[in-house]
Amino acid sequence: MKEIRFTTAADRALQRMQPKRKAAILDKLAAYARGAPVDIKKMQGKPYFRIRVGSDRVIIDDKGNVVMVIDAGPRGSIYKE
């Protein structure tokens, strides 16, 4: 199983979310860390991947044994820099 780590921005975004949305994101990340199939795609122009969790997206950097969560949030605003 892979280790999951969060950046400060991702941790802050998760703390502001509603409990159900936060739990769904954490469950999906745990499933990915276990190796279960999830809706994941490579992002264009960036070295990151995105995981779809309902209407939310989680941006991750998979570094082998460590999954670094870069950011999480609603689909419409998560890709804006």
PDB file with SEQRES, HELIX, SHEET and CRYST1 records, atoms N, CA, C and O in Angstrom:
SEQRES   1 A   81  MET LYS GLU ILE ARG PHE THR THR ALA ALA ASP ARG ALA          
SEQRES   2 A   81  LEU GLN ARG MET GLN PRO LYS ARG LYS ALA ALA ILE LEU          
SEQRES   3 A   81  ASP LYS LEU ALA ALA TYR ALA ARG GLY ALA PRO VAL ASP          
SEQRES   4 A   81  ILE LYS LYS MET GLN GLY LYS PRO TYR PHE ARG ILE ARG          
SEQRES   5 A   81  VAL GLY SER ASP ARG VAL ILE ILE ASP ASP LYS GLY ASN          
SEQRES   6 A   81  VAL VAL MET VAL ILE ASP ALA GLY PRO ARG GLY SER ILE          
SEQRES   7 A   81  TYR LYS GLU                                                  
HELIX    1 AA1 THR A    8  ARG A   16  1                                   9    
HELIX    2 AA2 PRO A   19  ARG A   34  1                                  16    
HELIX    3 AA3 ARG A   75  ILE A   78  1                                   4    
SHEET    1 AA1 5 GLU A   3  PHE A   6  0                                        
SHEET    2 AA1 5 VAL A  66  PRO A  74  1                                        
SHEET    3 AA1 5 ASP A  56  ASP A  62 -1                                        
SHEET    4 AA1 5 PHE A  49  VAL A  53 -1                                        
SHEET    5 AA1 5 ILE A  40  LYS A  42 -1                                        
CRYST1    1.000    1.000    1.000  90.00  90.00  90.00 P 1           1          
ATOM      1  N   MET A   1       0.847  -1.196   0.000  1.00  0.00           N  
ATOM      2  CA  MET A   1       0.000   0.000   0.000  1.00  0.00           C  
ATOM      3  C   MET A   1       0.881   1.244   0.000  1.00  0.00           C  
ATOM      4  O   MET A   1       1.909   1.300   0.675  1.00  0.00           O  
ATOM      5  N   LYS A   2       0.460   2.221  -0.760  1.00  0.00           N  
ATOM      6  CA  LYS A   2       1.218   3.467  -0.865  1.00  0.00           C  
ATOM      7  C   LYS A   2       0.892   4.392   0.301  1.00  0.00           C  
ATOM      8  O   LYS A   2      -0.192   4.328   0.879  1.00  0.00           O  
ATOM      9  N   GLU A   3       1.843   5.247   0.633  1.00  0.00           N  
ATOM     10  CA  GLU A   3       1.648   6.250   1.675  1.00  0.00           C  
ATOM     11  C   GLU A   3       1.036   7.502   1.037  1.00  0.00           C  
ATOM     12  O   GLU A   3       1.430   7.893  -0.062  1.00  0.00           O  
ATOM     13  N   ILE A   4       0.079   8.128   1.718  1.00  0.00           N  
ATOM     14  CA  ILE A   4      -0.579   9.329   1.212  1.00  0.00           C  
ATOM     15  C   ILE A   4      -0.114  10.526   2.036  1.00  0.00           C  
ATOM     16  O   ILE A   4      -0.209  10.525   3.263  1.00  0.00           O  
ATOM     17  N   ARG A   5       0.388  11.542   1.347  1.00  0.00           N  
ATOM     18  CA  ARG A   5       0.812  12.785   2.008  1.00  0.00           C  
ATOM     19  C   ARG A   5       0.070  13.953   1.365  1.00  0.00           C  
ATOM     20  O   ARG A   5      -0.313  13.889   0.197  1.00  0.00           O  
ATOM     21  N   PHE A   6      -0.127  15.009   2.130  1.00  0.00           N  
ATOM     22  CA  PHE A   6      -0.883  16.170   1.667  1.00  0.00           C  
ATOM     23  C   PHE A   6      -0.018  17.418   1.713  1.00  0.00           C  
ATOM     24  O   PHE A   6       0.746  17.619   2.657  1.00  0.00           O  
ATOM     25  N   THR A   7      -0.140  18.267   0.676  1.00  0.00           N  
ATOM     26  CA  THR A   7       0.497  19.574   0.728  1.00  0.00           C  
ATOM     27  C   THR A   7      -0.336  20.464   1.646  1.00  0.00           C  
ATOM     28  O   THR A   7      -1.454  20.103   2.015  1.00  0.00           O  
ATOM     29  N   THR A   8       0.189  21.600   2.008  1.00  0.00           N  
ATOM     30  CA  THR A   8      -0.534  22.535   2.858  1.00  0.00           C  
ATOM     31  C   THR A   8      -1.825  22.994   2.186  1.00  0.00           C  
ATOM     32  O   THR A   8      -2.864  23.098   2.838  1.00  0.00           O  
ATOM     33  N   ALA A   9      -1.761  23.270   0.882  1.00  0.00           N  
ATOM     34  CA  ALA A   9      -2.950  23.721   0.147  1.00  0.00           C  
ATOM     35  C   ALA A   9      -4.022  22.635   0.123  1.00  0.00           C  
ATOM     36  O   ALA A   9      -5.204  22.931   0.297  1.00  0.00           O  
ATOM     37  N   ALA A  10      -3.628  21.398  -0.087  1.00  0.00           N  
ATOM     38  CA  ALA A  10      -4.592  20.297  -0.123  1.00  0.00           C  
ATOM     39  C   ALA A  10      -5.216  20.078   1.247  1.00  0.00           C  
ATOM     40  O   ALA A  10      -6.422  19.858   1.356  1.00  0.00           O  
ATOM     41  N   ASP A  11      -4.404  20.136   2.281  1.00  0.00           N  
ATOM     42  CA  ASP A  11      -4.916  19.961   3.639  1.00  0.00           C  
ATOM     43  C   ASP A  11      -5.912  21.059   3.988  1.00  0.00           C  
ATOM     44  O   ASP A  11      -6.953  20.793   4.588  1.00  0.00           O  
ATOM     45  N   ARG A  12      -5.593  22.281   3.613  1.00  0.00           N  
ATOM     46  CA  ARG A  12      -6.476  23.413   3.878  1.00  0.00           C  
ATOM     47  C   ARG A  12      -7.798  23.268   3.112  1.00  0.00           C  
ATOM     48  O   ARG A  12      -8.869  23.547   3.653  1.00  0.00           O  
ATOM     49  N   ALA A  13      -7.713  22.829   1.846  1.00  0.00           N  
ATOM     50  CA  ALA A  13      -8.916  22.653   1.027  1.00  0.00           C  
ATOM     51  C   ALA A  13      -9.805  21.562   1.612  1.00  0.00           C  
ATOM     52  O   ALA A  13     -11.026  21.713   1.639  1.00  0.00           O  
ATOM     53  N   LEU A  14      -9.219  20.479   2.075  1.00  0.00           N  
ATOM     54  CA  LEU A  14     -10.003  19.389   2.662  1.00  0.00           C  
ATOM     55  C   LEU A  14     -10.658  19.810   3.977  1.00  0.00           C  
ATOM     56  O   LEU A  14     -11.778  19.391   4.268  1.00  0.00           O  
ATOM     57  N   GLN A  15      -9.980  20.626   4.765  1.00  0.00           N  
ATOM     58  CA  GLN A  15     -10.541  21.076   6.041  1.00  0.00           C  
ATOM     59  C   GLN A  15     -11.769  21.960   5.837  1.00  0.00           C  
ATOM     60  O   GLN A  15     -12.658  21.991   6.687  1.00  0.00           O  
ATOM     61  N   ARG A  16     -11.823  22.688   4.701  1.00  0.00           N  
ATOM     62  CA  ARG A  16     -12.956  23.576   4.427  1.00  0.00           C  
ATOM     63  C   ARG A  16     -14.154  22.851   3.831  1.00  0.00           C  
ATOM     64  O   ARG A  16     -15.249  23.412   3.778  1.00  0.00           O  
ATOM     65  N   MET A  17     -13.964  21.608   3.381  1.00  0.00           N  
ATOM     66  CA  MET A  17     -15.040  20.872   2.711  1.00  0.00           C  
ATOM     67  C   MET A  17     -16.063  20.327   3.694  1.00  0.00           C  
ATOM     68  O   MET A  17     -15.806  20.181   4.889  1.00  0.00           O  
ATOM     69  N   GLN A  18     -17.238  20.031   3.139  1.00  0.00           N  
ATOM     70  CA  GLN A  18     -18.279  19.376   3.922  1.00  0.00           C  
ATOM     71  C   GLN A  18     -17.810  17.958   4.261  1.00  0.00           C  
ATOM     72  O   GLN A  18     -17.076  17.350   3.482  1.00  0.00           O  
ATOM     73  N   PRO A  19     -18.223  17.429   5.408  1.00  0.00           N  
ATOM     74  CA  PRO A  19     -17.731  16.112   5.850  1.00  0.00           C  
ATOM     75  C   PRO A  19     -17.965  14.977   4.853  1.00  0.00           C  
ATOM     76  O   PRO A  19     -17.103  14.111   4.703  1.00  0.00           O  
ATOM     77  N   LYS A  20     -19.116  14.960   4.167  1.00  0.00           N  
ATOM     78  CA  LYS A  20     -19.389  13.891   3.205  1.00  0.00           C  
ATOM     79  C   LYS A  20     -18.434  13.948   2.021  1.00  0.00           C  
ATOM     80  O   LYS A  20     -17.920  12.917   1.586  1.00  0.00           O  
ATOM     81  N   ARG A  21     -18.194  15.143   1.502  1.00  0.00           N  
ATOM     82  CA  ARG A  21     -17.282  15.304   0.363  1.00  0.00           C  
ATOM     83  C   ARG A  21     -15.861  14.942   0.761  1.00  0.00           C  
ATOM     84  O   ARG A  21     -15.149  14.276   0.010  1.00  0.00           O  
ATOM     85  N   LYS A  22     -15.452  15.381   1.939  1.00  0.00           N  
ATOM     86  CA  LYS A  22     -14.108  15.072   2.438  1.00  0.00           C  
ATOM     87  C   LYS A  22     -13.935  13.561   2.602  1.00  0.00           C  
ATOM     88  O   LYS A  22     -12.905  13.010   2.216  1.00  0.00           O  
ATOM     89  N   ALA A  23     -14.935  12.894   3.171  1.00  0.00           N  
ATOM     90  CA  ALA A  23     -14.862  11.442   3.380  1.00  0.00           C  
ATOM     91  C   ALA A  23     -14.792  10.709   2.042  1.00  0.00           C  
ATOM     92  O   ALA A  23     -14.060   9.728   1.915  1.00  0.00           O  
ATOM     93  N   ALA A  24     -15.546  11.174   1.041  1.00  0.00           N  
ATOM     94  CA  ALA A  24     -15.525  10.536  -0.271  1.00  0.00           C  
ATOM     95  C   ALA A  24     -14.147  10.658  -0.916  1.00  0.00           C  
ATOM     96  O   ALA A  24     -13.655   9.707  -1.523  1.00  0.00           O  
ATOM     97  N   ILE A  25     -13.530  11.820  -0.784  1.00  0.00           N  
ATOM     98  CA  ILE A  25     -12.191  12.035  -1.347  1.00  0.00           C  
ATOM     99  C   ILE A  25     -11.168  11.157  -0.640  1.00  0.00           C  
ATOM    100  O   ILE A  25     -10.340  10.524  -1.294  1.00  0.00           O  
ATOM    101  N   LEU A  26     -11.216  11.113   0.687  1.00  0.00           N  
ATOM    102  CA  LEU A  26     -10.265  10.290   1.436  1.00  0.00           C  
ATOM    103  C   LEU A  26     -10.449   8.808   1.126  1.00  0.00           C  
ATOM    104  O   LEU A  26      -9.468   8.070   1.044  1.00  0.00           O  
ATOM    105  N   ASP A  27     -11.694   8.362   0.952  1.00  0.00           N  
ATOM    106  CA  ASP A  27     -11.953   6.967   0.592  1.00  0.00           C  
ATOM    107  C   ASP A  27     -11.379   6.639  -0.787  1.00  0.00           C  
ATOM    108  O   ASP A  27     -10.788   5.576  -0.982  1.00  0.00           O  
ATOM    109  N   LYS A  28     -11.555   7.554  -1.742  1.00  0.00           N  
ATOM    110  CA  LYS A  28     -11.045   7.325  -3.093  1.00  0.00           C  
ATOM    111  C   LYS A  28      -9.518   7.305  -3.099  1.00  0.00           C  
ATOM    112  O   LYS A  28      -8.915   6.505  -3.814  1.00  0.00           O  
ATOM    113  N   LEU A  29      -8.885   8.179  -2.309  1.00  0.00           N  
ATOM    114  CA  LEU A  29      -7.425   8.178  -2.214  1.00  0.00           C  
ATOM    115  C   LEU A  29      -6.921   6.876  -1.593  1.00  0.00           C  
ATOM    116  O   LEU A  29      -5.915   6.324  -2.038  1.00  0.00           O  
ATOM    117  N   ALA A  30      -7.612   6.390  -0.575  1.00  0.00           N  
ATOM    118  CA  ALA A  30      -7.228   5.130   0.059  1.00  0.00           C  
ATOM    119  C   ALA A  30      -7.372   3.971  -0.926  1.00  0.00           C  
ATOM    120  O   ALA A  30      -6.532   3.072  -0.956  1.00  0.00           O  
ATOM    121  N   ALA A  31      -8.436   3.991  -1.729  1.00  0.00           N  
ATOM    122  CA  ALA A  31      -8.633   2.947  -2.736  1.00  0.00           C  
ATOM    123  C   ALA A  31      -7.498   2.975  -3.762  1.00  0.00           C  
ATOM    124  O   ALA A  31      -6.993   1.924  -4.158  1.00  0.00           O  
ATOM    125  N   TYR A  32      -7.100   4.166  -4.191  1.00  0.00           N  
ATOM    126  CA  TYR A  32      -5.993   4.287  -5.141  1.00  0.00           C  
ATOM    127  C   TYR A  32      -4.695   3.779  -4.521  1.00  0.00           C  
ATOM    128  O   TYR A  32      -3.914   3.101  -5.189  1.00  0.00           O  
ATOM    129  N   ALA A  33      -4.459   4.101  -3.253  1.00  0.00           N  
ATOM    130  CA  ALA A  33      -3.244   3.664  -2.565  1.00  0.00           C  
ATOM    131  C   ALA A  33      -3.208   2.138  -2.429  1.00  0.00           C  
ATOM    132  O   ALA A  33      -2.131   1.542  -2.435  1.00  0.00           O  
ATOM    133  N   ARG A  34      -4.372   1.508  -2.307  1.00  0.00           N  
ATOM    134  CA  ARG A  34      -4.444   0.043  -2.223  1.00  0.00           C  
ATOM    135  C   ARG A  34      -4.271  -0.618  -3.583  1.00  0.00           C  
ATOM    136  O   ARG A  34      -3.983  -1.812  -3.656  1.00  0.00           O  
ATOM    137  N   GLY A  35      -4.441   0.137  -4.651  1.00  0.00           N  
ATOM    138  CA  GLY A  35      -4.323  -0.416  -5.991  1.00  0.00           C  
ATOM    139  C   GLY A  35      -5.655  -0.702  -6.654  1.00  0.00           C  
ATOM    140  O   GLY A  35      -5.699  -1.316  -7.719  1.00  0.00           O  
ATOM    141  N   ALA A  36      -6.742  -0.264  -6.036  1.00  0.00           N  
ATOM    142  CA  ALA A  36      -8.070  -0.461  -6.619  1.00  0.00           C  
ATOM    143  C   ALA A  36      -8.239   0.465  -7.825  1.00  0.00           C  
ATOM    144  O   ALA A  36      -7.623   1.530  -7.866  1.00  0.00           O  
ATOM    145  N   PRO A  37      -9.063   0.082  -8.808  1.00  0.00           N  
ATOM    146  CA  PRO A  37      -9.257   0.943  -9.978  1.00  0.00           C  
ATOM    147  C   PRO A  37     -10.054   2.202  -9.617  1.00  0.00           C  
ATOM    148  O   PRO A  37     -11.093   2.126  -8.961  1.00  0.00           O  
ATOM    149  N   VAL A  38      -9.550   3.351 -10.054  1.00  0.00           N  
ATOM    150  CA  VAL A  38     -10.231   4.636  -9.856  1.00  0.00           C  
ATOM    151  C   VAL A  38     -10.210   5.391 -11.185  1.00  0.00           C  
ATOM    152  O   VAL A  38      -9.461   5.031 -12.093  1.00  0.00           O  
ATOM    153  N   ASP A  39     -11.025   6.432 -11.299  1.00  0.00           N  
ATOM    154  CA  ASP A  39     -11.065   7.259 -12.511  1.00  0.00           C  
ATOM    155  C   ASP A  39      -9.908   8.248 -12.442  1.00  0.00           C  
ATOM    156  O   ASP A  39     -10.026   9.309 -11.828  1.00  0.00           O  
ATOM    157  N   ILE A  40      -8.798   7.900 -13.069  1.00  0.00           N  
ATOM    158  CA  ILE A  40      -7.589   8.723 -13.015  1.00  0.00           C  
ATOM    159  C   ILE A  40      -7.121   9.018 -14.435  1.00  0.00           C  
ATOM    160  O   ILE A  40      -7.189   8.161 -15.315  1.00  0.00           O  
ATOM    161  N   LYS A  41      -6.647  10.241 -14.645  1.00  0.00           N  
ATOM    162  CA  LYS A  41      -6.116  10.641 -15.945  1.00  0.00           C  
ATOM    163  C   LYS A  41      -4.880  11.511 -15.738  1.00  0.00           C  
ATOM    164  O   LYS A  41      -4.750  12.206 -14.730  1.00  0.00           O  
ATOM    165  N   LYS A  42      -3.978  11.455 -16.711  1.00  0.00           N  
ATOM    166  CA  LYS A  42      -2.808  12.318 -16.715  1.00  0.00           C  
ATOM    167  C   LYS A  42      -3.249  13.712 -17.123  1.00  0.00           C  
ATOM    168  O   LYS A  42      -4.040  13.863 -18.054  1.00  0.00           O  
ATOM    169  N   MET A  43      -2.746  14.737 -16.437  1.00  0.00           N  
ATOM    170  CA  MET A  43      -3.093  16.115 -16.781  1.00  0.00           C  
ATOM    171  C   MET A  43      -2.233  16.598 -17.946  1.00  0.00           C  
ATOM    172  O   MET A  43      -1.049  16.273 -18.026  1.00  0.00           O  
ATOM    173  N   GLN A  44      -2.824  17.366 -18.836  1.00  0.00           N  
ATOM    174  CA  GLN A  44      -2.094  17.890 -19.984  1.00  0.00           C  
ATOM    175  C   GLN A  44      -1.209  19.045 -19.545  1.00  0.00           C  
ATOM    176  O   GLN A  44      -1.659  19.952 -18.845  1.00  0.00           O  
ATOM    177  N   GLY A  45       0.053  19.008 -19.960  1.00  0.00           N  
ATOM    178  CA  GLY A  45       0.972  20.097 -19.687  1.00  0.00           C  
ATOM    179  C   GLY A  45       1.520  20.132 -18.277  1.00  0.00           C  
ATOM    180  O   GLY A  45       2.257  21.056 -17.931  1.00  0.00           O  
ATOM    181  N   LYS A  46       1.185  19.158 -17.456  1.00  0.00           N  
ATOM    182  CA  LYS A  46       1.676  19.113 -16.078  1.00  0.00           C  
ATOM    183  C   LYS A  46       2.092  17.687 -15.747  1.00  0.00           C  
ATOM    184  O   LYS A  46       1.592  16.743 -16.358  1.00  0.00           O  
ATOM    185  N   PRO A  47       2.987  17.518 -14.802  1.00  0.00           N  
ATOM    186  CA  PRO A  47       3.437  16.161 -14.462  1.00  0.00           C  
ATOM    187  C   PRO A  47       2.518  15.446 -13.464  1.00  0.00           C  
ATOM    188  O   PRO A  47       2.920  14.447 -12.867  1.00  0.00           O  
ATOM    189  N   TYR A  48       1.294  15.945 -13.279  1.00  0.00           N  
ATOM    190  CA  TYR A  48       0.397  15.408 -12.267  1.00  0.00           C  
ATOM    191  C   TYR A  48      -0.723  14.584 -12.886  1.00  0.00           C  
ATOM    192  O   TYR A  48      -0.914  14.568 -14.102  1.00  0.00           O  
ATOM    193  N   PHE A  49      -1.460  13.898 -12.010  1.00  0.00           N  
ATOM    194  CA  PHE A  49      -2.644  13.143 -12.395  1.00  0.00           C  
ATOM    195  C   PHE A  49      -3.836  13.728 -11.667  1.00  0.00           C  
ATOM    196  O   PHE A  49      -3.680  14.398 -10.646  1.00  0.00           O  
ATOM    197  N   ARG A  50      -5.036  13.475 -12.193  1.00  0.00           N  
ATOM    198  CA  ARG A  50      -6.236  13.905 -11.492  1.00  0.00           C  
ATOM    199  C   ARG A  50      -7.116  12.684 -11.248  1.00  0.00           C  
ATOM    200  O   ARG A  50      -7.228  11.803 -12.101  1.00  0.00           O  
ATOM    201  N   ILE A  51      -7.736  12.646 -10.079  1.00  0.00           N  
ATOM    202  CA  ILE A  51      -8.687  11.597  -9.731  1.00  0.00           C  
ATOM    203  C   ILE A  51     -10.050  12.249  -9.617  1.00  0.00           C  
ATOM    204  O   ILE A  51     -10.204  13.274  -8.953  1.00  0.00           O  
ATOM    205  N   ARG A  52     -11.044  11.647 -10.272  1.00  0.00           N  
ATOM    206  CA  ARG A  52     -12.409  12.170 -10.245  1.00  0.00           C  
ATOM    207  C   ARG A  52     -13.159  11.544  -9.080  1.00  0.00           C  
ATOM    208  O   ARG A  52     -13.193  10.322  -8.932  1.00  0.00           O  
ATOM    209  N   VAL A  53     -13.763  12.401  -8.249  1.00  0.00           N  
ATOM    210  CA  VAL A  53     -14.584  11.964  -7.114  1.00  0.00           C  
ATOM    211  C   VAL A  53     -15.894  12.738  -7.196  1.00  0.00           C  
ATOM    212  O   VAL A  53     -16.015  13.809  -6.601  1.00  0.00           O  
ATOM    213  N   GLY A  54     -16.869  12.214  -7.921  1.00  0.00           N  
ATOM    214  CA  GLY A  54     -18.131  12.927  -8.117  1.00  0.00           C  
ATOM    215  C   GLY A  54     -17.877  14.215  -8.875  1.00  0.00           C  
ATOM    216  O   GLY A  54     -17.316  14.191  -9.970  1.00  0.00           O  
ATOM    217  N   SER A  55     -18.287  15.343  -8.302  1.00  0.00           N  
ATOM    218  CA  SER A  55     -18.055  16.637  -8.958  1.00  0.00           C  
ATOM    219  C   SER A  55     -16.751  17.273  -8.494  1.00  0.00           C  
ATOM    220  O   SER A  55     -16.426  18.384  -8.913  1.00  0.00           O  
ATOM    221  N   ASP A  56     -16.005  16.590  -7.641  1.00  0.00           N  
ATOM    222  CA  ASP A  56     -14.716  17.090  -7.151  1.00  0.00           C  
ATOM    223  C   ASP A  56     -13.570  16.424  -7.898  1.00  0.00           C  
ATOM    224  O   ASP A  56     -13.725  15.348  -8.475  1.00  0.00           O  
ATOM    225  N   ARG A  57     -12.414  17.086  -7.875  1.00  0.00           N  
ATOM    226  CA  ARG A  57     -11.210  16.537  -8.476  1.00  0.00           C  
ATOM    227  C   ARG A  57     -10.084  16.629  -7.458  1.00  0.00           C  
ATOM    228  O   ARG A  57     -10.013  17.569  -6.666  1.00  0.00           O  
ATOM    229  N   VAL A  58      -9.203  15.631  -7.496  1.00  0.00           N  
ATOM    230  CA  VAL A  58      -8.036  15.594  -6.617  1.00  0.00           C  
ATOM    231  C   VAL A  58      -6.815  15.515  -7.522  1.00  0.00           C  
ATOM    232  O   VAL A  58      -6.713  14.612  -8.353  1.00  0.00           O  
ATOM    233  N   ILE A  59      -5.895  16.448  -7.367  1.00  0.00           N  
ATOM    234  CA  ILE A  59      -4.671  16.465  -8.160  1.00  0.00           C  
ATOM    235  C   ILE A  59      -3.574  15.800  -7.334  1.00  0.00           C  
ATOM    236  O   ILE A  59      -3.299  16.204  -6.205  1.00  0.00           O  
ATOM    237  N   ILE A  60      -2.944  14.761  -7.922  1.00  0.00           N  
ATOM    238  CA  ILE A  60      -1.932  14.004  -7.188  1.00  0.00           C  
ATOM    239  C   ILE A  60      -0.649  13.911  -7.998  1.00  0.00           C  
ATOM    240  O   ILE A  60      -0.642  14.089  -9.216  1.00  0.00           O  
ATOM    241  N   ASP A  61       0.441  13.624  -7.283  1.00  0.00           N  
ATOM    242  CA  ASP A  61       1.733  13.323  -7.889  1.00  0.00           C  
ATOM    243  C   ASP A  61       2.143  11.964  -7.343  1.00  0.00           C  
ATOM    244  O   ASP A  61       2.465  11.841  -6.161  1.00  0.00           O  
ATOM    245  N   ASP A  62       2.133  10.944  -8.194  1.00  0.00           N  
ATOM    246  CA  ASP A  62       2.455   9.590  -7.772  1.00  0.00           C  
ATOM    247  C   ASP A  62       3.960   9.379  -7.862  1.00  0.00           C  
ATOM    248  O   ASP A  62       4.529   9.374  -8.953  1.00  0.00           O  
ATOM    249  N   LYS A  63       4.598   9.204  -6.716  1.00  0.00           N  
ATOM    250  CA  LYS A  63       6.052   9.059  -6.670  1.00  0.00           C  
ATOM    251  C   LYS A  63       6.451   7.645  -6.246  1.00  0.00           C  
ATOM    252  O   LYS A  63       7.362   7.476  -5.435  1.00  0.00           O  
ATOM    253  N   GLY A  64       5.786   6.648  -6.780  1.00  0.00           N  
ATOM    254  CA  GLY A  64       6.118   5.269  -6.435  1.00  0.00           C  
ATOM    255  C   GLY A  64       5.403   4.828  -5.174  1.00  0.00           C  
ATOM    256  O   GLY A  64       4.228   4.466  -5.223  1.00  0.00           O  
ATOM    257  N   ASN A  65       6.094   4.853  -4.045  1.00  0.00           N  
ATOM    258  CA  ASN A  65       5.503   4.434  -2.772  1.00  0.00           C  
ATOM    259  C   ASN A  65       4.762   5.559  -2.058  1.00  0.00           C  
ATOM    260  O   ASN A  65       4.082   5.318  -1.061  1.00  0.00           O  
ATOM    261  N   VAL A  66       4.887   6.777  -2.559  1.00  0.00           N  
ATOM    262  CA  VAL A  66       4.250   7.941  -1.925  1.00  0.00           C  
ATOM    263  C   VAL A  66       3.318   8.612  -2.933  1.00  0.00           C  
ATOM    264  O   VAL A  66       3.701   8.877  -4.073  1.00  0.00           O  
ATOM    265  N   VAL A  67       2.089   8.883  -2.493  1.00  0.00           N  
ATOM    266  CA  VAL A  67       1.132   9.643  -3.305  1.00  0.00           C  
ATOM    267  C   VAL A  67       1.011  11.022  -2.653  1.00  0.00           C  
ATOM    268  O   VAL A  67       0.483  11.149  -1.548  1.00  0.00           O  
ATOM    269  N   MET A  68       1.506  12.052  -3.346  1.00  0.00           N  
ATOM    270  CA  MET A  68       1.444  13.413  -2.830  1.00  0.00           C  
ATOM    271  C   MET A  68       0.184  14.083  -3.366  1.00  0.00           C  
ATOM    272  O   MET A  68       0.031  14.241  -4.577  1.00  0.00           O  
ATOM    273  N   VAL A  69      -0.708  14.475  -2.479  1.00  0.00           N  
ATOM    274  CA  VAL A  69      -1.936  15.169  -2.877  1.00  0.00           C  
ATOM    275  C   VAL A  69      -1.598  16.650  -2.995  1.00  0.00           C  
ATOM    276  O   VAL A  69      -1.254  17.300  -2.007  1.00  0.00           O  
ATOM    277  N   ILE A  70      -1.698  17.175  -4.208  1.00  0.00           N  
ATOM    278  CA  ILE A  70      -1.343  18.569  -4.485  1.00  0.00           C  
ATOM    279  C   ILE A  70      -2.489  19.506  -4.125  1.00  0.00           C  
ATOM    280  O   ILE A  70      -2.278  20.513  -3.451  1.00  0.00           O  
ATOM    281  N   ASP A  71      -3.710  19.179  -4.574  1.00  0.00           N  
ATOM    282  CA  ASP A  71      -4.867  20.031  -4.304  1.00  0.00           C  
ATOM    283  C   ASP A  71      -6.144  19.223  -4.501  1.00  0.00           C  
ATOM    284  O   ASP A  71      -6.130  18.171  -5.140  1.00  0.00           O  
ATOM    285  N   ALA A  72      -7.241  19.716  -3.952  1.00  0.00           N  
ATOM    286  CA  ALA A  72      -8.544  19.074  -4.086  1.00  0.00           C  
ATOM    287  C   ALA A  72      -9.607  20.160  -4.098  1.00  0.00           C  
ATOM    288  O   ALA A  72      -9.470  21.181  -3.424  1.00  0.00           O  
ATOM    289  N   GLY A  73     -10.675  19.934  -4.874  1.00  0.00           N  
ATOM    290  CA  GLY A  73     -11.745  20.914  -4.914  1.00  0.00           C  
ATOM    291  C   GLY A  73     -12.731  20.646  -6.030  1.00  0.00           C  
ATOM    292  O   GLY A  73     -12.644  19.626  -6.713  1.00  0.00           O  
ATOM    293  N   PRO A  74     -13.677  21.567  -6.219  1.00  0.00           N  
ATOM    294  CA  PRO A  74     -14.696  21.412  -7.259  1.00  0.00           C  
ATOM    295  C   PRO A  74     -14.081  21.425  -8.661  1.00  0.00           C  
ATOM    296  O   PRO A  74     -13.055  22.062  -8.900  1.00  0.00           O  
ATOM    297  N   ARG A  75     -14.717  20.724  -9.560  1.00  0.00           N  
ATOM    298  CA  ARG A  75     -14.216  20.573 -10.928  1.00  0.00           C  
ATOM    299  C   ARG A  75     -13.982  21.907 -11.612  1.00  0.00           C  
ATOM    300  O   ARG A  75     -12.981  22.064 -12.312  1.00  0.00           O  
ATOM    301  N   GLY A  76     -14.862  22.862 -11.437  1.00  0.00           N  
ATOM    302  CA  GLY A  76     -14.757  24.125 -12.162  1.00  0.00           C  
ATOM    303  C   GLY A  76     -13.563  24.983 -11.795  1.00  0.00           C  
ATOM    304  O   GLY A  76     -13.041  25.703 -12.646  1.00  0.00           O  
ATOM    305  N   SER A  77     -13.120  24.924 -10.555  1.00  0.00           N  
ATOM    306  CA  SER A  77     -12.065  25.835 -10.122  1.00  0.00           C  
ATOM    307  C   SER A  77     -10.732  25.169  -9.794  1.00  0.00           C  
ATOM    308  O   SER A  77      -9.745  25.864  -9.554  1.00  0.00           O  
ATOM    309  N   ILE A  78     -10.684  23.856  -9.778  1.00  0.00           N  
ATOM    310  CA  ILE A  78      -9.454  23.183  -9.346  1.00  0.00           C  
ATOM    311  C   ILE A  78      -8.321  23.328 -10.349  1.00  0.00           C  
ATOM    312  O   ILE A  78      -7.153  23.305  -9.960  1.00  0.00           O  
ATOM    313  N   TYR A  79      -8.639  23.478 -11.637  1.00  0.00           N  
ATOM    314  CA  TYR A  79      -7.603  23.538 -12.651  1.00  0.00           C  
ATOM    315  C   TYR A  79      -7.038  24.943 -12.844  1.00  0.00           C  
ATOM    316  O   TYR A  79      -6.007  25.101 -13.498  1.00  0.00           O  
ATOM    317  N   LYS A  80      -7.679  25.950 -12.300  1.00  0.00           N  
ATOM    318  CA  LYS A  80      -7.195  27.321 -12.450  1.00  0.00           C  
ATOM    319  C   LYS A  80      -6.005  27.553 -11.541  1.00  0.00           C  
ATOM    320  O   LYS A  80      -5.989  27.095 -10.398  1.00  0.00           O  
ATOM    321  N   GLU A  81      -5.017  28.258 -12.045  1.00  0.00           N  
ATOM    322  CA  GLU A  81      -3.798  28.489 -11.261  1.00  0.00           C  
ATOM    323  C   GLU A  81      -3.840  29.812 -10.542  1.00  0.00           C  
ATOM    324  O   GLU A  81      -2.893  30.162  -9.837  1.00  0.00           O  
TER     325      GLU A  81                                                      
END                                                                             
